[in-house]
Amino acid sequence: MFPDASPPPRPLLLLAEAEPFRVDYLRHALHDAGAQLLGPVRAVAEGLALLANLRERPAAAIVNLRLSDGSALPLLDSLEAGGVPLLLIGEAGMVPPPHLAARPCLLAPFASYQIVAAVRALPVAMTPTSPASTPLAERARHG
């Protein structure tokens, strides 16, 4: 019998972001880092509807503090109540709500490697899909 050589499953990450350029930028970085994206959801109502219809909860969520229909607080509270690890993102000058102040938060401008590092710091297992997504120092260390 041959051992199972299938790759490990990609963690399912919810992306809630209204800005199209940022969505595309994050989608590529997170895919290369080994994640499977759920979304993007651009509005709180869209995110809450998606969560209500999921069979499994996301492994983590990356949520902009402001979505197209306003504050992301109802979506953040729903994810928090479901035990989903959160990475908050936003624009310069934004401040997370006090009850989420301990959650990691990146404010623009940020680079894709910072998002990937912040997600990896969450309790989520990700496996890079290409050598290009692994930092040079890490590739040198592992051959």
Secondary structure as UniProt FT lines:
FT   STRAND          12..16
FT   HELIX           20..32
FT   TURN            33..34
FT   STRAND          36..41
FT   HELIX           44..52
FT   STRAND          60..64
FT   STRAND          66..67
FT   TURN            68..69
FT   STRAND          70..71
FT   HELIX           73..81
FT   TURN            82..83
FT   STRAND          86..90
FT   TURN            92..93
FT   HELIX           98..100
FT   TURN            101..102
FT   STRAND          105..107
FT   HELIX           112..121
FT   HELIX           131..133
FT   HELIX           136..141
//
